[in-house]
Amino acid sequence: MRENKIRTLWAQDKAVVNGWLAIPSVFSAEVMAHAGWDSLTIDMQHGAVDYGAALTMLTAISTTDTVPVVRVPWLDAGIIMKMLDAGAYGIICPMINSRADAELFVSSLRYPPRGQRSFGPIRASLYAGAGYATQANDTVVGLAMFETKQALDNLDDILSVEGLDAVYIGPADLSLALGCTPQFDQTEKPVVEAIELILRKAREHGVVPCIHNGSAAYARQMVEKGFRFVTVASDARLMAAAAGKAISETRGA
């Protein structure tokens, strides 16, 4: 079965550098995959991507060694299983707010007897190769998003759920929940303190800490703090920034 590089890097206590795909395009996904990211996340929550587009994007990513990840729209067992069947090697699930949420999420990732995932890896078996049926439970990864005050209140309960691989901080929603400005690369004290608390608690529970970032410089700081999965911007933001820079430099010249 094909290796999940995310698990390999985590086993070596190294950080996964993750890219983000919000544009529903097979070509842009292929271009991003060839850029050298450790993993790429297809955003089905806030991106413009539906299932049909995601399927083609997963295929494009598989032309490289980049690990395909999907952020599903919500905590829904059906879409989690469907994206795993499509070949995602990791699932990021938004708004995990309680132990019950985390248990449902983990259960949706694993085949019985460890979970309730239904068997039908229509494309996953093509991507992963022989052994998927018996090795998928130990190969795919689940990242539970922490982005609310309720999640903070239930921090230990959520992190103690057996089988939860990682916790993924969504800084914008977390900022809103704490009465701060919704943004990445946070410096506002309440959010910074919450991020540090989640990081510390995750390490105590043996859960991998992960975070979304707006810039490479901030992502690097997070790696130095101990985060082991860092997302840097998105295809849309990177394209807009590069285009803006080119226009500004040309007009300036």
Secondary structure by P-SEA (a helix, b strand, c coil): ccccaaaaaaaaccccbbbbbccccaaaaaaaaaccccccccccccccccaaaaaaaaaaaacccbbbbbbcccccaaaaaaaaaacccbbbbcccccaaaaaaaaaaaccccccccccccccccccccccccccccccbbbbbbbccaaaaaaaaaaaacccccbbbbbaaaaaaaaccccccccccaaaaaaaaaaaaaaaaacbbbbbccccaaaaaaaaaacccccccccaaaaaaaaaaaaaaaaaac
